[in-house]
Amino acid sequence: MTSRSLVCTVALFAALLAAALASPIKLAAQNDPSWTRPFPPFRIAGNLYYVGSEELASYLVVTPKGLILINSSLQASVPLIKKSVETLGFHFSDVKILLISHAHFDHCAGSARLIRLTGAKYFVMDGDVPVVESGGKRDFQYAAHADMRFPPAKVDRALHDGDTVRLGGAVLVAHLTAGHTKGTTTWTLNVSEGGKTLHAVIVGSPNVNPGYKLVANRNYPQIAADYSRGFDVLKGLPCDLFLGAHGSYFGMKAKYARFKAGDNTAFIDPGGYQSYIADRQQAFEQELKRQSAGGR
C-alpha cells in the first residue's frame, strides 16, 4: 500500500468512526434487523399488551373507553403495530391516546402517521415537546444530523413529572427520568392479574449514547444532574413487571420463551429491574468520571 493509499484509508476510517459516533441510533437501525422484525403480540398481564417488534417495544393499554399506545417507533413500524393490535382482536382506530418513552426517531418517528390513521391525541413530556414538534431539529445532540429527523407531530398535551394519563379506568403515571433526552419518560401503571395487583414499570432509557457530553454541555447544561435524578427516581419505583423502550432492556425474547412454555410469572422480575438500573447507573457514573477527568 502506498503512503497516499494509507492516508486515504485512515481518513475513510476516521470519517466512518465520526459518523458512527454522530448517529449511533441511525446506524443501529440500519444494521439491526431486530428493530423491524415482527414479534408475536401478546398479553403481558391484566390489560397490558405487547405490540412492538422484536427490539422496538410498543405497549397497548386496553380500556372500555379505548386504547392507549406507548411508542409509535419507526415510520415503517406503524403497519406492524396496527397488525399486532388487530391480531389481538382490537381495533386500531380505537387508539385514543399516544404516548412515547422519549423523542428519538426509533420511538416516535411513526407518530405523525399513526395520528393520521387513528385520530389519537398525542401526550409528550414537556422537555421533549420541542423535539417532537420540530421533527428532531431541536434535539440537543442530533439537531444537526438530517438522518436523525422524523416527521413532526403536533402535541395535544405537554406532560410534567408525576402527571397522570387516564382513560376508561386505566391510570398511567409519567415519571421524568431525563438525561437520554430532556423529556425521557418512564411510565408506570398497576394491572390486575390473578387477583393480585402488579406494578408495571416501562423504563424510558437510562443510557448514555456515544458522543454525549456530560460535562460543560452548552446545549444541555444540566444533563449530568438530570441523569442522577433519573436514577434516584428509577430506584424508588415499586416494580413487579420489568419492561422498557427496547426489548433487550428486560430480556424480552428469553422471558417470552418461558412465558409461552407456561411460565405465567416470566415477566415478574423485580430483581432484574434493580440490577439493570444499577448497571446503567454504574455505566453513567464511570463515563461522567472519565469526562470530568478530561477524557473525551
ABEGO torsion letter per residue (X at the ends): XBAAAAAAAAAAAAAAAAAAAABAAAAAAAABAAAABBBBBBBABEABBBABBAABBBBBBBBAAEBBBBEAEBAAAAAAAAAAAAAAGBBAAABABBBBABBBAAAAAAAAAAAAAAGBBBBBBAAAAAAAAAGGAABAAAAABAAABBBBBBBABBBBBGBBBBBGGBBBBBBBBBGABAABBBBBBBBBBGGBBBBBBBBAEABBBBGBBABGBAABAAAAAAAAAAAAAAAABBBABBBBABAAAAGAAAAAAAAAAGBAAAABBAAAAAAAAAAAAAAAAAAAAAAAAGBX
